[in-house]
Amino acid sequence: MRRVPGLSELRRRVDAITEAADSFRVRAFFTGEKEIVEAGKFSKGEYERYLDYLLEDEFRRRLVLGVIREGEGLTIEEIAHRTGFSKLEVARHVNALRYEELVECKDDGLVITRKEEQRKVPYEKIKFIVEEGLCTGCGGCIAACPVYAITFIDEKPVIDEGKCIGCGICNIHCPRTFFPISMIRESLKGSPVNVETEGVSFFRQAYTAQTAKEKVKQVCQDGGIVTSILAYLFDKGMIDCAIGVRKADEYWRTQATLVTNLEELLGIAGTKYTVTPSVSLLEEVKRRGFRRVAVVGVPCQIHTVRKAEAYSSELLSSLGEIVALIGIFCMENFGYIALREIVENRLGVKLEDVAKFNIDKGKFFAHTKNGEERSIPVKEISMLARHACHYCPDLTNELADISVGSIGSSKGWSTVLV
């Protein structure tokens, strides 16, 4: 027999529908329809599907808020029981409501509502993230903006106020506004495979590995594993393209790029140590008519994609199908001016003479084209790293499908965490 909702549940649903329709995200996206469709990033149909997604998502979030209001001191498990949602979905909504300052989580695990005067305007533009020096330069905001209002200038996102419709999507996708890492960790542990949790958070298997491909050995950074994995995905027809980083010139300026075959892949092999907004190229995947993509990135870039999967899956799927997230270990990253300072002033080498960089055993190395090696302790150049890097909690790129780095492996080999 079908259950008939009680009066209090019906009232809660009506309130949730009303609040969802009047929510900041829905109103901003609804009123910006003309600008969004005319910008051309999303078709009329894609716009309507995303608006439907927003309405449904906000409706369910307001249902969670309604239960919290009624209970005024409930655990995640109790909220899940009363709404019929999974604990993961409840945690996702609670994290968003907490960011909107509609609820707060007490030390005893209880979730309560906040007073009206304590709240802020949610989902403001990410300009404040840039001004506070917290921007990682991942490029997620550029990919997400529905009206092409954000560009990357001088290693930071810049908003064109004349184009911006104030929808807050850049804020939602930014890993530095709010990032519920514990909730995302739990969502990734859904596999029945045993997960280790010692030392480097969770992983299923750890290896030290080296490519068997001679072409890759000639150009790779360490063990050539990232290049070999991508080569396998291309060979098996599992991806149409991959997002990576290439040298833009002999002076080690970098540029995010899409590669579509093995030869292009070999041309971008090796690690680069300057900020590159790689995630911004998800928009290019769609524009160039590709669908299945592998993303190679440092932790902040992988965080951006995972957050989009949690809070904006409909928009993410309209850009492309992400087949694999391949993470690179990262201690810190540098702006181009900082890299030049390290190489030319600290190491005494011209950038155009450098063949390869790497960080190993606590030192930053520059290998020159004539075979010379120069190094400096990482602790002596940490102050030159991008300010946002000092707040990163993720050395080993734990949220990627596969993480690769040199730490823990011999020269010419790579450490691989699955």
C-alpha positions as CSV (number, residue, x, y, z in Angstrom):
1,M,0.0,0.0,0.0
2,R,1.3,3.4,-0.9
3,R,2.1,5.6,2.1
4,V,0.1,8.8,2.3
5,P,2.2,11.8,3.6
6,G,1.0,13.3,6.8
7,L,0.1,17.0,7.1
8,S,3.4,18.0,8.6
9,E,5.3,16.3,5.8
10,L,3.0,17.9,3.1
11,R,3.6,21.3,4.7
12,R,7.4,20.7,4.7
13,R,7.3,19.8,1.0
14,V,5.3,22.9,0.1
15,D,7.7,25.0,2.1
16,A,10.6,23.3,0.4
17,I,9.2,23.9,-3.1
18,T,8.6,27.6,-2.4
19,E,12.0,28.1,-0.9
20,A,13.7,26.2,-3.7
21,A,12.0,28.3,-6.4
22,D,13.1,31.5,-4.5
23,S,16.7,30.3,-3.8
24,F,19.6,32.4,-4.9
25,R,21.0,29.8,-7.4
26,V,17.6,29.2,-9.1
27,R,16.6,32.8,-9.3
28,A,20.0,33.9,-10.7
29,F,20.0,31.1,-13.3
30,F,16.4,31.7,-14.2
31,T,16.7,35.5,-14.7
32,G,19.9,35.0,-16.7
33,E,18.4,32.7,-19.3
34,K,18.8,35.1,-22.2
35,E,22.5,35.8,-21.5
36,I,23.3,32.1,-20.9
37,V,21.7,30.9,-24.1
38,E,23.1,33.7,-26.2
39,A,26.6,33.1,-24.9
40,G,26.5,29.7,-26.6
41,K,28.3,27.5,-24.1
42,F,25.0,25.7,-23.4
43,S,22.2,25.0,-25.7
44,K,18.6,25.9,-24.8
45,G,18.0,22.2,-24.0
46,E,21.1,22.0,-21.8
47,Y,20.1,25.2,-20.0
48,E,16.6,23.8,-19.3
49,R,18.1,20.5,-18.0
50,Y,20.5,22.3,-15.7
51,L,17.7,24.6,-14.4
52,D,15.6,21.5,-13.7
53,Y,18.6,19.9,-11.9
54,L,19.0,23.1,-9.8
55,L,15.3,23.1,-8.8
56,E,15.4,19.4,-7.8
57,D,18.6,19.8,-5.9
58,E,17.4,22.9,-4.1
59,F,14.1,21.2,-3.3
60,R,15.8,18.3,-1.7
61,R,18.2,20.6,0.2
62,R,15.2,22.6,1.6
63,L,13.6,19.4,2.7
64,V,16.7,18.6,4.7
65,L,16.6,22.2,6.1
66,G,12.9,21.7,7.0
67,V,13.7,18.5,9.0
68,I,16.5,20.3,10.8
69,R,14.2,23.2,11.7
70,E,11.6,20.8,13.2
71,G,14.2,18.7,15.1
72,E,16.6,21.5,16.1
73,G,19.4,19.2,17.0
74,L,19.6,16.1,14.8
75,T,22.4,13.9,13.7
76,I,23.1,13.2,10.0
77,E,21.7,9.7,10.6
78,E,18.5,11.1,12.1
79,I,18.0,13.5,9.2
80,A,18.6,10.7,6.7
81,H,15.9,8.6,8.4
82,R,13.4,11.4,8.4
83,T,13.9,12.4,4.8
84,G,14.5,9.0,3.3
85,F,17.8,10.3,1.7
86,S,21.1,8.5,2.0
87,K,23.5,9.8,4.7
88,L,25.9,10.9,1.9
89,E,23.2,13.0,0.3
90,V,22.3,14.5,3.6
91,A,25.9,15.3,4.3
92,R,26.2,17.0,0.9
93,H,23.2,19.2,1.6
94,V,24.2,20.0,5.2
95,N,27.7,21.1,4.0
96,A,26.0,23.5,1.5
97,L,23.5,24.8,4.0
98,R,26.4,25.3,6.4
99,Y,28.3,27.3,3.8
100,E,25.1,29.4,3.3
101,E,25.1,29.9,7.1
102,L,21.6,28.5,7.4
103,V,22.8,25.7,9.7
104,E,25.8,24.9,11.9
105,C,27.3,21.6,13.1
106,K,28.0,21.3,16.9
107,D,30.9,19.5,18.4
108,D,28.5,16.7,19.5
109,G,27.6,16.0,15.8
110,L,24.2,17.7,16.0
111,V,23.0,20.0,13.2
112,I,21.0,23.1,14.2
113,T,19.7,26.1,12.3
114,R,21.3,29.6,12.6
115,K,19.7,32.8,13.5
116,E,18.8,35.2,10.6
117,E,21.2,37.9,11.6
118,Q,24.1,35.5,11.5
119,R,23.7,34.7,7.8
120,K,25.5,36.1,4.7
121,V,24.7,36.4,1.0
122,P,25.6,33.0,-0.4
123,Y,27.6,32.3,-3.5
124,E,29.1,35.6,-4.1
125,K,31.6,36.0,-7.0
126,I,35.0,34.3,-6.5
127,K,36.7,37.7,-6.6
128,F,37.1,37.5,-2.8
129,I,39.0,34.2,-3.1
130,V,41.5,35.9,-5.4
131,E,41.9,39.0,-3.2
132,E,42.6,36.8,-0.2
133,G,45.3,34.9,-2.0
134,L,43.4,31.6,-1.8
135,C,43.0,31.0,-5.5
136,T,44.7,27.8,-6.7
137,G,44.5,28.7,-10.4
138,C,42.8,25.5,-11.2
139,G,40.5,27.0,-13.9
140,G,37.3,25.4,-12.7
141,C,35.5,28.7,-12.5
142,I,36.3,29.4,-16.2
143,A,34.9,26.0,-17.3
144,A,31.8,26.5,-15.2
145,C,30.9,30.1,-16.0
146,P,27.8,29.9,-18.4
147,V,28.5,33.3,-20.1
148,Y,32.3,33.3,-20.6
149,A,32.7,36.1,-18.0
150,I,35.9,34.7,-16.5
151,T,39.4,34.7,-18.1
152,F,42.8,33.8,-16.7
153,I,45.1,36.9,-16.6
154,D,48.4,37.1,-14.7
155,E,47.8,33.7,-13.2
156,K,44.5,34.5,-11.7
157,P,40.8,34.5,-12.8
158,V,39.4,37.9,-13.8
159,I,35.7,38.6,-14.0
160,D,34.2,40.7,-16.7
161,E,31.6,42.6,-14.8
162,G,29.8,43.5,-18.0
163,K,29.2,39.9,-18.8
164,C,28.7,38.5,-15.3
165,I,25.1,37.6,-14.4
166,G,25.8,37.0,-10.7
167,C,24.7,33.4,-10.8
168,G,27.4,32.2,-8.3
169,I,28.3,29.1,-10.3
170,C,32.0,30.1,-10.0
171,N,31.6,30.1,-6.3
172,I,30.0,26.6,-6.2
173,H,32.8,25.1,-8.3
174,C,35.7,26.7,-6.5
175,P,37.5,24.3,-4.1
176,R,38.4,27.1,-1.8
177,T,34.9,28.4,-1.0
178,F,33.9,25.3,0.8
179,F,35.2,21.8,0.2
180,P,33.6,18.9,2.1
181,I,36.6,16.5,1.9
182,S,35.3,14.0,4.4
183,M,32.0,13.6,2.6
184,I,33.8,13.2,-0.8
185,R,36.2,10.7,0.8
186,E,33.2,8.6,1.9
187,S,31.6,8.8,-1.5
188,L,34.7,7.4,-3.1
189,K,34.9,4.5,-0.6
190,G,31.8,2.9,-2.0
191,S,33.7,0.1,-3.6
192,P,33.6,-3.3,-1.9
193,V,37.4,-3.4,-2.3
194,N,39.2,-3.0,1.0
195,V,40.7,0.5,1.5
196,E,43.8,1.3,3.5
197,T,43.8,4.4,5.6
198,E,47.3,4.6,7.0
199,G,49.7,7.4,6.3
200,V,48.4,8.8,3.0
201,S,44.7,8.7,3.7
202,F,42.9,6.0,1.7
203,F,44.1,3.8,-1.2
204,R,43.5,0.3,-2.4
205,Q,46.9,-0.7,-3.7
206,A,50.4,0.9,-3.7
207,Y,53.0,0.2,-6.3
208,T,56.4,1.3,-7.6
209,A,56.3,1.1,-11.4
210,Q,58.2,1.9,-14.6
211,T,56.9,2.1,-18.1
212,A,57.7,-0.7,-20.6
213,K,57.4,1.7,-23.6
214,E,60.7,2.8,-25.0
215,K,59.2,5.9,-26.6
216,V,57.8,7.0,-23.2
217,K,61.1,6.3,-21.4
218,Q,62.9,8.8,-23.7
219,V,60.6,11.7,-22.6
220,C,59.1,10.8,-19.2
221,Q,59.6,12.5,-15.8
222,D,60.2,9.5,-13.6
223,G,58.7,6.1,-14.4
224,G,56.5,7.3,-17.3
225,I,53.3,6.0,-15.7
226,V,51.0,8.8,-16.4
227,T,51.9,8.9,-20.1
228,S,51.6,5.1,-20.3
229,I,48.2,5.1,-18.7
230,L,46.9,7.7,-21.1
231,A,48.5,5.8,-24.0
232,Y,46.6,2.7,-22.9
233,L,43.3,4.6,-22.7
234,F,43.8,6.0,-26.2
235,D,44.8,2.6,-27.6
236,K,41.7,0.9,-26.2
237,G,39.4,3.7,-27.5
238,M,38.3,4.6,-24.0
239,I,39.0,8.3,-24.3
240,D,38.7,10.9,-27.1
241,C,41.1,13.3,-25.5
242,A,43.1,14.1,-22.4
243,I,43.7,17.4,-20.5
244,G,47.4,18.1,-19.7
245,V,50.0,20.8,-19.7
246,R,52.6,21.7,-22.3
247,K,55.5,24.1,-22.5
248,A,54.3,27.2,-24.3
249,D,57.9,28.3,-25.1
250,E,61.5,27.5,-24.4
251,Y,61.3,29.7,-21.2
252,W,59.0,27.2,-19.4
253,R,55.8,29.2,-19.6
254,T,53.0,26.7,-19.6
255,Q,49.7,26.2,-21.3
256,A,46.8,23.8,-20.7
257,T,46.2,21.6,-23.7
258,L,44.1,18.9,-25.1
259,V,45.9,15.9,-26.6
260,T,44.2,13.4,-28.9
261,N,46.8,10.8,-29.7
262,L,50.1,9.2,-28.6
263,E,52.4,11.6,-30.5
264,E,50.7,14.6,-29.0
265,L,50.9,12.9,-25.6
266,L,54.7,12.3,-25.9
267,G,55.1,16.0,-26.7
268,I,53.7,17.0,-23.3
269,A,55.4,14.4,-21.1
270,G,57.1,15.5,-17.9
271,T,56.1,17.7,-14.9
272,K,55.9,21.5,-15.1
273,Y,56.1,23.6,-12.0
274,T,54.1,26.6,-12.8
275,V,50.4,27.3,-12.2
276,T,48.2,26.3,-15.2
277,P,44.3,26.5,-15.3
278,S,43.9,23.0,-16.7
279,V,40.3,22.4,-15.6
280,S,39.2,25.3,-17.8
281,L,39.7,23.1,-20.8
282,L,36.6,21.0,-19.9
283,E,34.8,23.7,-21.9
284,E,37.0,23.1,-24.9
285,V,36.3,19.3,-24.8
286,K,32.7,20.2,-25.5
287,R,33.4,22.9,-28.0
288,R,35.7,20.7,-30.1
289,G,33.1,17.9,-30.2
290,F,34.8,15.4,-27.9
291,R,33.0,13.5,-25.2
292,R,35.2,11.1,-23.2
293,V,38.1,12.8,-21.5
294,A,40.9,11.9,-19.0
295,V,42.0,14.7,-16.7
296,V,45.6,14.9,-15.4
297,G,46.0,17.4,-12.5
298,V,47.5,18.3,-9.2
299,P,45.3,18.0,-6.1
300,C,43.5,21.3,-6.3
301,Q,42.5,20.6,-9.9
302,I,41.2,17.2,-9.0
303,H,39.4,18.7,-6.0
304,T,37.6,21.0,-8.4
305,V,36.3,18.2,-10.5
306,R,35.2,16.1,-7.4
307,K,33.3,19.1,-6.1
308,A,31.6,19.6,-9.4
309,E,30.6,15.9,-9.3
310,A,29.1,16.4,-5.9
311,Y,27.4,19.8,-6.4
312,S,26.9,20.4,-10.1
313,S,26.9,17.0,-11.8
314,E,24.4,18.1,-14.5
315,L,26.6,21.0,-15.7
316,L,29.7,18.8,-15.5
317,S,28.1,16.0,-17.6
318,S,27.1,18.6,-20.3
319,L,30.8,19.4,-20.7
320,G,32.0,15.9,-21.1
321,E,32.3,12.4,-19.7
322,I,35.3,12.2,-17.4
323,V,36.6,8.7,-17.8
324,A,39.7,9.0,-15.5
325,L,41.1,11.4,-13.0
326,I,44.9,10.9,-12.8
327,G,46.5,12.8,-10.0
328,I,50.0,14.1,-9.6
329,F,51.7,14.3,-6.2
330,C,52.2,18.0,-5.3
331,M,54.1,19.7,-2.5
332,E,53.6,23.2,-3.8
333,N,53.3,25.1,-7.1
334,F,54.9,28.3,-8.3
335,G,54.0,31.3,-10.4
336,Y,56.1,32.0,-13.4
337,I,57.9,34.9,-11.9
338,A,58.7,32.8,-8.8
339,L,60.0,30.0,-11.0
340,R,62.3,32.5,-12.8
341,E,63.5,33.7,-9.4
342,I,64.4,30.2,-8.3
343,V,66.1,29.1,-11.5
344,E,68.0,32.2,-12.6
345,N,68.7,33.9,-9.3
346,R,68.9,31.1,-6.8
347,L,70.3,28.3,-9.0
348,G,72.2,30.5,-11.5
349,V,70.8,28.9,-14.6
350,K,68.9,30.4,-17.6
351,L,65.4,29.1,-18.0
352,E,65.9,28.4,-21.6
353,D,68.9,26.1,-20.7
354,V,66.8,23.9,-18.5
355,A,65.7,20.5,-19.9
356,K,63.8,19.2,-16.8
357,F,62.7,20.0,-13.3
358,N,61.9,17.8,-10.4
359,I,61.5,17.7,-6.6
360,D,63.1,14.8,-4.8
361,K,64.4,14.1,-1.3
362,G,63.5,17.6,-0.1
363,K,65.3,19.4,-2.9
364,F,64.2,21.3,-6.1
365,F,66.3,20.2,-9.1
366,A,67.0,21.9,-12.4
367,H,68.6,19.6,-15.0
368,T,70.2,21.5,-17.9
369,K,70.4,20.6,-21.5
370,N,74.2,20.0,-21.2
371,G,73.7,17.5,-18.4
372,E,74.4,19.8,-15.4
373,E,72.3,19.5,-12.3
374,R,71.6,22.3,-9.9
375,S,69.5,22.0,-6.7
376,I,68.2,23.9,-3.7
377,P,66.4,22.7,-0.6
378,V,62.6,23.1,-0.9
379,K,62.4,24.7,2.5
380,E,64.5,27.6,1.1
381,I,62.0,28.4,-1.7
382,S,58.7,27.6,0.0
383,M,58.1,31.2,0.6
384,L,58.0,31.7,-3.2
385,A,55.2,29.1,-3.7
386,R,51.7,30.3,-4.5
387,H,50.1,31.5,-1.3
388,A,47.2,29.1,-1.7
389,C,49.5,26.1,-1.7
390,H,50.2,26.7,2.0
391,Y,46.6,25.7,2.8
392,C,46.5,22.5,0.8
393,P,45.8,19.3,2.8
394,D,46.5,16.9,0.0
395,L,50.1,15.9,-1.0
396,T,49.3,12.6,-2.6
397,N,46.2,13.6,-4.6
398,E,44.0,11.2,-2.6
399,L,40.8,12.0,-4.4
400,A,42.1,11.0,-7.9
401,D,41.3,7.6,-9.4
402,I,45.1,7.0,-9.6
403,S,47.8,9.1,-8.1
404,V,51.4,9.2,-9.3
405,G,54.6,10.7,-7.9
406,S,58.2,10.1,-7.3
407,I,58.2,10.1,-3.5
408,G,59.1,6.7,-2.1
409,S,60.4,5.2,-5.4
410,S,63.9,4.9,-6.8
411,K,65.2,7.1,-9.6
412,G,63.5,6.3,-12.9
413,W,60.5,4.7,-11.1
414,S,57.1,6.2,-10.0
415,T,55.0,5.6,-6.9
416,V,51.4,4.7,-7.9
417,L,48.5,4.8,-5.5
418,V,45.2,3.3,-6.7
